[in-house]
Structure formats: C-alpha cells, structure tokens
Amino acid sequence: MMSACCLALQAWPQMEKFETYDNPIVWADAPDPDVIRVGDTFYMVTTTMHQFPGVPVMKSRDLVNWQLAGYVFDRLTDSPRYDLLGGTVYGRGQWATSLKHHNGRFYVLFAPNEPGEMGRSYLYSAADPAGPWTLVSRLPHFHDCSLLFDDDGRTFVIYGTGRMCQLTADLQGVVEGSDRQLFTREADETGILEGSRMVKHRGRYYLLMISQVWAEGRYRREVCYRADRIEGPYQKKVILQSPVGGFPHAGQGTIVDTEEGDWYGVIFQDRGAVGRVLTLMPCRWLDGWPMLGDEEGIIPERMRPVRSHEPVQPVTVADGFLSGKLDMHWQWNHNPVDEAWSLSERPGWLRLKTSRVVPNLYLAPNTLSQRMQGPACSAVVKVDVSHLRDGDRAGFCAFNGHSGVLTVMKTGRHYRLTMSETVVNLSAEEKKVESVDETVRASVSLRQPIVWLRIDGDFTLHRDVATCWYSLDGAEWQRIGPDYQMRFDWQRLFMGTRYAIFCYATKRKGGYMDVDSFDFRCEKANP
C-alpha cells in the first residue's frame, strides 16, 4: 500500500477514460452506511428500522452496483410492538449498524432506538455475509455505534457523542471501568454529533461523525477526530462540507480502501421524500487527514467506479411471484404473520390474507414493500380482490408517515377504488397509532375484481410528487386523484417513501387479495 504522502499527491485518472456514474450511486433510502472490504469485494449495511427482515447486507466490486446478499435477522421479538400490538416501532427497530470482518468472520453491532431492554444492542456474527448469522450477545445500548477489533486483541465500541468502552474477550459484556468520553465537544458543534465510524489506518485512529451546525444555515458536515492512541488525545478536522445535485449538505458514512490502495468515502445525503441516498467520492489523505470530495472538497456530480463494466444491481426489483420463495428485496412492515401470506395456494400469485381486524393501514399486518427510487420511477401491481370480505381494504400505496394510497374497498357486494392522502399520528414513547388523518381525493366504482394499480414517483429537485393511475385491462390507464406531495418526516416513520402492497380487515378477518405481479421501472440518472 502506498504511503499517505504519495497518495496525497496522486492524481486521479481522467474520468473520460472510465465508465462513469452519477451521484447519488443509490438514489433510494439507504441511510447510515457502513462499508468494509474483504479481498476484492466490498460489503455494506444500511438502516431499515421497522422493516423486516432486518440489517440488509449488500456486496459490490465497484462501490456503485450493490447486490443484496441477505439479512442478518428475520424478526425481532423483544416486544409485541414489533408485531404491531400495543404500539409500533415506526422509526425505531434496527438503527445505524456497524460492520466488521475479524479473524475470518463478519460481525454486525446495532442498537434499536428504544428505552430499557428493547434498546439493548445486538451483536451478530457469520462466516458468510449472506448468512446464517448467529446472535453472539446482547450488550448495553450503544447509539450509532462502531466496532473496532484492534491489533493488540482488544475490542472496542465507540458510540453516542464520542464515548468508548472495551468489550470482554468473549464479547459478552463491557470491561468494568472502561467506558469513557474520548473528547470534549467543541463550541462549534451546536447540533447533532453522532454516526460513529472508527477506522484504524497506519497506526492512527480515525473517528468519523456527522456534525450539524445550527448557525449559518443549519448545515450538516462530516468531521473526523484523530488520535495516535485510541484513548486520545484527539484532534478534530472538518473533512466534508459539500452540497450535491442541488440538495444541500451531506454527512454520515465511512471510508474504505481498495486493493490498490485508493480510498473512497460513502456518505449519505438527505433528499426529501425518497429518503437518505448514498453518494460516492474520493478520499485523499492530506497531512494525515482523510479529506473527502474532489480537490475542491466538493462531492463530484459524476464519479468513476472502482472497476468498470460491473453488472448493474438494482435495489428494487420487479416480481412475478413465480418462485416458491419471496424475493429478498421485499420487506415486511413490522414482523410478518407467516400463516397469513402464501406463494403456493395460488401458484404464480402472492396471497395476502386478513389476519387481524384493524382500523387503518398503519396497523395492518403483512404490508409488503420495496424502496421507491429517483430520479423517477413507476410501479404497477395487478391484483385480484374477488375474495375480499365486507369491510376489507386492499391496494397499493406510496407508503410513509404521509402516504398516497390506492385502496379497493369491499362494501357488501360492491367494490370501490379510492385515491386518498393519509397522515399517521404517533405517540412519543410507544409509537402508538393515535389517529390517522385521511382525505379521499377521488373515488370510482369497480365492476370487476381484477384491476391494475400504478404509482409514478418523481423525485427530481423540488418535486417529490406521486401520481396514481388504474386500469381495467393493463393497457389503457385512467388517472385518479391529483398529484400527491410526498414527504420525509423523521418524527413519524423516519424513512424514505416505499411502494407497499396491503390487505387488511376492518370488520372480520378471513378475506384475502391475490397479487399477480409487481412491475417496476426506474429512470436512469445518467442514461
């Protein structure tokens, strides 16, 4: 590996000699990334909170195209709230996971953003990142944590706002008296200071964190704390303060090296209703600091991958439900009710059954979703609602704390399709659904039980608009309802807007909806 001095002076190859990609490299909700390299392959984990299975593990050979390899766990069981009973875990669940590779094994560590026993951290390990993963231990709550397996055999957790503790050799607990504050927060750190990612490079310790400054426009940035010893003392430097794509600021992520000794940063950026997207940029070592961005410190609009001509790996996929196994790109909203869905009862169709009487979409079990994507995307579901019962609600939506919803309602023997706007109101502690504000914008009677539902999303600058359509033959489309203004609200679901398929009962359980297909297309950012 070349020296830090040589790397600082190294010129980046001319971009026109390489295949290039626009930032963001993942224009979909993929917050809190942690990235490592093992051999010639990069691995990444991101946050999906109340979506299950949890801790998606992705792999890539070029830092641009990320293939989903699997998940760390299928469900969490610390509370019935994970099952939408007695409350919810909207915006909580799995947060900011740390990923490491040590002595031939992969490790992940994360803490749900919950009080008490529900908030205890999970430490998992696996020989293969695709799984199976084994629970190693439950540890104290470590907010936005970073694992570090040091060269001397000690293992540390860095968490919160610059706190650190040492784990016992068996990784079952914390060494008594080891918890400490690494540095004193400086006066210019007036907002959040979290998102720890600790990297050791050439004998030095580098702690990367997102920093939010309330003055001068409330901007976000990435800072680095550096020390020769893990215990300190630490120096601080701002290593990134840059807009990209017309959206201000970016912060929180990590740095990773290639086999050739080059370094890159993977940092997320808030982009409105689509969520928190991933940007890729050079990392140049200058005077022993990992400076992010181009030579001007700016996130490049267009970026070359580590390797050219790697196959495209979508983060959202179409599905004809022809397999006997649910495609891994799907995630359930909270823990699924396994006996209330099937891919075998009607081969080639996904069956979603009503298993519980609930008053609204936000308490509906077995809502199935995938990410919406920018800059523009469109998805269609073909559904058969002939087996709904009186009072059942089924359909397709742009799902978030503020949702645009296409609902087929069964009333007596009649079907009606509505386009509505919903907003969920949650309690602060248990995230109970206290109420849902619903405004019906359009309604039509359906004379047949098979219908195609389509939602188009536009996430270009200052847009965040969804438009809704329906068809009775899959060819001729009718617009229903006005443009829907999608939103990102961290106080509600704290996620990017997702395509979601749902079916729930408001009077009595036992009905079901069959889904024949989910068709998806996304406009490329750099055609």
Summary of the structure (lengths in Angstrom):
residues: 527
radius of gyration: 23.5
end to end distance: 35.5
largest distance: 75.6
contacts: 1784
relative contact order: 0.15
helix: 6%
strand: 46%
